Amino acid sequence: MLIRYLLPILIFLGASSVWASEPAVAAPLSGVGQSVQAKEEHVPKPLTVLLKDFFKTTGIYAIVNPSPEARNGQGEKMTAFAQSWGRIIMFIVVFVLFYLAIVKKFEPLLLLPIGFGGLLANIPVVNMTGPDGFLGIIYNMGIGNEFFPLIIFMGVGAMTDFGPLLSNPKTALLGAAAQFGIFGSLVGAAALSQYTGFVDFTMRQCASISIIGGADGPTSIFIASALSPELLGAIAVAAYSYMALVPVIQPPIMKALTTKEERRIVMPQLRKVNRREKLIFPLLIVVLSAMLLPESTPLIGAFAFGNFAKESGVVERLSHEMQNSLINIVTIFLGLGVGSKLQADKFLVLDTMGILVIGLVAFAVGTAAGVLLAKLMNRFSKEPINPLIGAAGVSAVPMAARVANKVGAEARPGNVLLMHAMGPNVAGVIGSAVAAGVLLSIFN
């Protein structure tokens, strides 16, 4: 009984499969209203042909045989160099980033995901940086709209203690002085573009590059996303590389500008800051930024909110998440998104070299300005000021403060400058956000 019902169904399915496997093409006969069916026969391919066709789909073939029609994630045509040797060079660059992150332990939390994002961005054929690609989605999700840097600032605020700054407010001047490198390099970048002819930066691009002098990665990304997204990869890599190289770059500058006696200066113990002061301060800086420089409010506001939540003492769970899970997750996405801009056709240009040089000069000038102002303040201050803490005015928290403490301990063993250096270090974070607001107000 069951067979009687299943047999017609099996016959129908068999006929359908035969019809689908043998498509017919109608060909009219001249002068006759009839048609014949020509069967499309399957032509088997030799194994060598199959292997050859497979090889053409590999990344090796794409690198060895660049296509004149190849385009990057932004739909722009790529040169033959960018498709071939450019990719190989970028692979070397990202492995250098891996070396700095893993072996040297220089800013591994960011250099490692940035390097891996750069590795994925230069893989041929798949185009991960396109709008619908893995890296393209991450970039548009939080970097193109400047969202990820704000979340990072929120987490940094939750991890920041304003106590050293509030106990010695004059050290805020050192954080401000260190931002001199930003505006000095802005003028230098503009002059380099106008008078040398080696690079051709617009004023918006010069403003984006100059922020590297503050040694503040999130702020650099925030400004680059707003003013010159085409330079984001080079600017972010330069900013985080110089942040990672603070222990290498800063000590020679600090020692060259100070005497051994100045480095041996012992500073008095800081006073204890009460809870009320710590609660009022983040609200105060938000109000001041809103009244005087609204363009800086997104960065200042995110930073102040993180700190206010921490100091309130009533939302420990939220503060804990800002300091840990939230900032860690966003750091992963931020690094991969920045790495998506390390494509060969965008990074391996003369402009990138100009960015690296200008950024290094800006960082060095910012360090020197902080040290020199500390030396000047020491001449007029009743309490001694060790000029080394001026170098901590850059925004590399807490790396710059640790370097100042280390150099001071080398000159006088047992001399602890860490908490004194944290004052200008925290002020530098606020200073870089203010500088970013100024640049956005002028050039956006």
C-alpha positions in Angstrom: 0.0 0.0 0.0 2.8 2.4 1.0 4.7 1.6 -2.2 1.7 2.5 -4.4 1.7 6.1 -2.9 5.5 6.6 -2.9 6.1 5.3 -6.5 4.6 8.3 -8.3 6.5 10.7 -6.1 9.8 8.9 -6.7 9.2 8.9 -10.5 8.4 12.6 -10.4 11.6 13.4 -8.4 13.7 11.3 -10.7 12.3 13.1 -13.8 12.8 16.5 -12.2 16.5 15.7 -11.5 17.1 14.5 -15.0 15.5 17.7 -16.4 17.5 19.9 -14.1 20.8 18.2 -15.0 20.2 18.4 -18.8 19.1 22.0 -19.5 17.8 22.6 -23.0 18.4 25.7 -25.2 15.8 26.4 -27.9 17.3 27.3 -31.3 14.9 28.5 -34.0 15.2 27.1 -37.5 15.3 29.6 -40.4 11.9 29.8 -42.0 10.4 27.1 -39.8 8.2 27.7 -36.7 9.9 24.8 -34.9 12.7 24.6 -32.4 15.2 21.9 -31.5 16.7 21.3 -28.1 20.4 21.3 -27.8 21.7 19.6 -24.8 24.4 21.4 -22.8 27.0 18.7 -22.1 29.3 18.7 -19.1 32.9 18.9 -20.2 35.2 17.3 -17.7 38.4 19.2 -16.8 41.8 17.6 -16.3 43.3 17.7 -12.8 46.0 20.1 -14.0 43.4 22.6 -15.2 41.5 22.3 -11.9 44.7 22.9 -9.9 45.6 25.9 -12.1 42.1 27.4 -11.6 42.5 26.9 -7.8 45.9 28.6 -7.8 44.4 31.7 -9.4 42.1 32.1 -6.3 45.0 32.1 -3.8 46.7 35.0 -2.2 50.0 34.0 -3.7 48.7 34.5 -7.2 47.1 37.9 -6.3 50.5 39.1 -4.9 52.5 37.7 -7.8 50.1 38.8 -10.5 48.5 42.2 -9.4 45.3 43.1 -11.2 45.0 46.5 -12.9 41.3 46.5 -11.8 41.9 45.7 -8.1 40.4 48.2 -5.6 40.8 48.7 -1.9 38.0 48.8 0.7 37.2 52.4 -0.2 36.7 51.5 -3.8 39.9 53.2 -5.0 42.2 51.6 -7.5 45.3 50.0 -6.1 48.7 50.2 -7.8 50.6 47.1 -8.8 53.2 47.9 -6.1 50.6 48.2 -3.3 49.1 44.8 -4.4 52.5 43.0 -4.5 55.6 44.4 -2.7 53.5 46.8 -0.7 51.6 44.0 1.0 54.9 42.1 1.7 56.4 45.3 3.3 53.3 45.8 5.4 53.5 42.2 6.7 57.0 43.0 7.9 55.7 46.2 9.5 53.0 44.4 11.5 55.5 41.7 12.6 57.7 44.6 14.0 54.6 45.7 15.9 54.2 42.2 17.2 57.8 42.2 18.3 57.4 45.5 20.2 54.2 44.2 21.8 55.3 40.7 22.8 59.0 40.8 23.2 59.6 44.4 24.3 56.1 44.6 26.0 55.6 48.2 24.6 51.9 49.0 24.9 50.9 45.4 24.1 47.2 46.0 24.7 47.0 48.2 21.7 50.0 47.4 19.5 49.0 43.7 19.3 45.4 44.3 18.0 46.6 47.1 15.8 49.2 44.9 14.2 46.8 42.0 13.7 44.3 44.4 12.2 47.0 45.5 9.8 47.8 41.9 9.0 44.2 41.2 8.1 43.8 44.4 6.2 46.6 43.5 3.7 45.4 40.0 3.0 44.5 39.9 -0.7 41.2 38.8 -2.4 38.8 38.9 0.6 38.8 42.7 1.1 38.1 42.7 4.9 38.3 46.6 5.0 35.2 47.1 2.8 31.9 48.4 4.2 30.6 44.9 4.7 34.0 43.3 5.7 35.0 42.3 9.2 37.4 45.2 9.7 35.2 47.7 7.8 32.2 47.0 10.1 34.4 47.5 13.2 35.8 50.8 11.8 32.4 52.2 11.0 30.9 50.9 14.2 33.1 52.9 16.5 36.0 54.8 14.9 34.4 56.5 12.0 31.9 58.0 14.4 34.5 58.7 17.1 32.7 56.5 19.6 35.5 54.1 20.7 37.9 56.9 21.8 35.2 58.3 24.1 34.6 55.0 25.7 38.4 54.6 26.2 38.5 58.0 27.9 35.6 57.0 30.1 37.6 54.0 31.3 40.8 56.0 31.8 38.8 58.5 33.9 37.5 55.7 36.1 41.1 54.6 36.6 42.4 58.1 37.3 43.1 59.7 40.7 43.1 63.5 40.8 44.5 63.5 44.3 48.1 64.4 43.3 46.9 67.2 41.0 44.6 68.7 43.6 47.2 68.5 46.4 49.6 70.5 44.3 47.6 72.5 41.7 50.5 74.3 40.2 51.7 71.1 38.6 48.8 71.6 36.2 51.0 74.2 34.5 53.4 71.4 33.6 50.7 69.5 31.9 49.8 72.6 30.0 53.4 73.2 29.0 53.8 69.7 27.6 51.0 70.5 25.1 53.3 73.1 23.5 54.6 70.3 21.4 51.1 70.0 19.8 50.9 73.6 18.6 54.6 73.9 17.8 54.4 70.8 15.6 51.2 72.3 13.9 53.3 75.2 12.8 56.1 72.9 11.8 53.9 70.6 9.8 52.4 73.6 7.9 55.8 75.0 7.2 57.1 71.7 6.0 54.3 71.3 3.6 54.5 74.9 2.3 58.3 75.3 1.9 59.9 71.9 1.3 57.6 70.2 -1.2 58.4 66.8 0.3 54.8 66.5 1.7 51.6 68.2 1.0 49.5 68.3 4.1 46.3 70.5 4.4 45.8 72.5 7.6 43.3 69.9 8.8 45.9 67.2 8.3 48.5 69.2 10.1 46.2 69.6 13.0 45.6 65.9 13.2 49.3 65.1 13.0 50.3 67.6 15.7 48.1 66.0 18.4 50.7 63.1 18.4 52.8 65.5 20.5 50.5 65.0 23.4 51.2 61.2 23.4 47.5 60.5 23.8 46.4 57.7 21.6 42.6 58.0 22.0 42.7 61.8 21.4 44.8 61.3 18.3 42.3 58.8 16.9 39.4 61.2 17.9 41.0 64.1 16.0 42.1 62.1 13.0 38.6 60.6 12.6 37.1 64.1 12.6 39.7 66.0 10.5 41.6 63.6 8.3 40.4 59.9 8.4 42.7 59.1 5.5 45.7 59.5 7.8 44.2 57.7 10.7 46.4 54.6 10.4 49.7 56.4 10.3 48.7 58.8 13.1 47.4 56.1 15.4 50.5 53.9 14.9 52.8 56.9 15.5 50.9 58.0 18.6 50.9 54.6 20.2 54.4 53.8 19.1 55.7 56.9 20.8 53.6 56.2 23.9 55.2 52.8 24.0 58.7 54.3 23.5 58.4 56.8 26.3 61.1 54.9 28.4 63.4 55.2 25.4 62.7 58.7 24.1 62.2 60.7 27.3 65.2 59.9 29.5 67.9 61.4 27.2 65.9 64.6 26.8 65.3 64.8 30.6 69.0 64.3 31.4 70.2 66.7 28.7 68.1 69.5 30.1 68.8 69.0 33.8 71.8 68.8 36.0 72.5 66.0 38.4 71.7 68.2 41.3 68.3 69.1 39.9 67.5 65.5 39.3 68.4 64.8 43.0 65.8 67.3 44.4 63.5 65.7 47.0 59.9 67.1 47.0 57.9 67.3 50.2 55.0 64.8 50.8 51.7 65.7 49.3 48.7 66.6 51.4 45.7 64.3 51.7 42.8 65.3 49.4 39.3 64.9 50.8 36.5 63.2 49.1 34.5 66.4 48.5 37.3 67.9 46.5 37.5 64.8 44.3 33.8 64.9 43.7 33.7 68.6 42.8 36.7 68.6 40.4 35.3 66.4 37.5 32.1 68.4 37.6 34.1 71.7 37.5 36.2 70.7 34.5 33.0 69.7 32.6 31.4 73.0 33.3 34.5 75.0 32.4 34.9 73.1 29.1 31.2 73.5 28.3 31.4 77.3 28.9 34.8 78.0 27.3 35.5 75.3 24.8 32.4 73.2 23.9 34.3 71.2 21.2 36.4 69.5 24.0 33.3 68.5 25.9 32.9 65.0 24.4 36.4 64.0 25.5 36.4 65.9 28.8 32.8 64.7 29.6 33.6 61.0 29.1 36.7 61.4 31.1 35.0 63.3 33.9 32.0 60.9 34.0 34.3 57.9 34.5 36.2 59.6 37.3 33.0 61.0 38.9 31.4 57.5 39.0 34.6 56.1 40.7 34.8 58.9 43.3 31.1 58.8 44.1 31.5 55.5 45.9 27.9 54.5 45.2 28.3 52.7 41.8 31.3 50.5 42.4 29.9 47.9 40.0 29.7 50.4 37.1 33.1 51.8 37.9 34.6 48.4 38.0 33.1 47.6 34.6 34.5 50.8 33.1 37.9 50.0 34.4 37.9 46.4 33.3 35.4 44.7 30.9 34.2 47.8 29.0 37.6 49.3 28.3 39.1 45.9 27.5 36.4 45.1 24.9 36.6 48.5 23.3 40.4 48.3 23.2 40.1 45.1 21.1 37.8 46.7 18.6 39.7 50.0 18.6 43.0 48.2 17.8 41.5 46.1 15.0 39.7 49.2 13.6 42.9 51.3 13.6 44.8 48.3 12.0 42.3 48.3 9.2 43.8 51.6 8.0 47.3 50.0 7.7 46.7 49.1 4.1 49.8 49.2 1.8 48.4 51.8 -0.6 47.6 54.2 2.3 50.5 53.6 4.7 53.5 53.2 2.3 53.5 56.8 1.1 55.9 59.7 1.7 53.2 61.4 3.9 53.6 58.5 6.5 57.3 59.2 6.9 56.4 62.9 7.4 53.9 62.0 10.0 56.4 59.8 11.9 59.0 62.5 11.9 56.7 65.4 12.8 55.1 63.2 15.6 58.5 62.4 17.0 59.6 66.1 17.0 56.3 67.1 18.6 56.7 64.5 21.4 60.2 65.6 22.1 59.3 69.2 22.2 56.4 68.5 24.5 58.7 66.7 26.9 61.3 69.4 26.8 58.7 72.2 27.4 57.5 70.4 30.5 61.0 70.0 31.9 62.0 73.6 31.1 58.9 75.1 32.7 59.5 73.0 35.9 63.0 74.4 36.0 61.6 77.9 35.8 59.0 77.2 38.4 61.6 75.8 40.8 63.3 79.2 40.8 60.2 81.0 42.1 58.6 78.3 44.2 58.9 78.2 48.0 58.8 74.4 47.9 61.4 72.6 45.7 60.2 71.1 42.4 62.2 68.4 40.7 62.3 69.3 37.0 61.9 65.7 36.0 58.2 65.7 36.8 57.7 68.2 34.0 58.4 65.5 31.5 55.3 63.6 32.8 53.1 66.4 31.4 52.5 64.4 28.3 49.4 62.2 28.4 51.1 58.8 28.5 49.5 57.7 31.8 51.1 56.4 33.9 54.2 55.5 31.8 55.6 59.0 31.8 55.2 59.4 35.5 57.0 56.1 36.0 59.9 57.2 33.8 60.2 60.4 35.8 60.3 58.4 39.0 62.9 56.0 37.6 65.3 58.7 36.4 64.9 60.5 39.7 65.7 57.3 41.6 68.8 56.8 39.5 70.1 60.2 40.6 69.2 59.7 44.2 68.3 56.2 45.3 65.2 56.2 47.4 63.8 59.4 46.0 60.2 58.7 45.2 58.7 61.1 42.6 55.9 58.9 41.3 52.9 60.6 43.1 54.4 64.1 42.3 54.7 63.2 38.7 51.1 61.9 38.5 49.9 65.5 39.0 51.2 66.8 35.7 50.6 63.4 34.1 46.8 63.7 34.8 46.9 67.3 33.9 48.4 66.3 30.6 45.3 64.1 29.8 43.1 67.1 30.4 45.4 69.4 28.4 45.4 67.1 25.4 41.6 67.0 25.4 41.6 70.8 25.6 44.1 71.1 22.8 41.9 68.8 20.7 38.9 71.0 21.4 40.9 74.0 20.2 42.0 72.3 17.0 38.4 71.2 16.3 37.1 74.7 16.9 39.5 76.1 14.5 39.6 73.5 11.7 36.4 71.5 11.9 
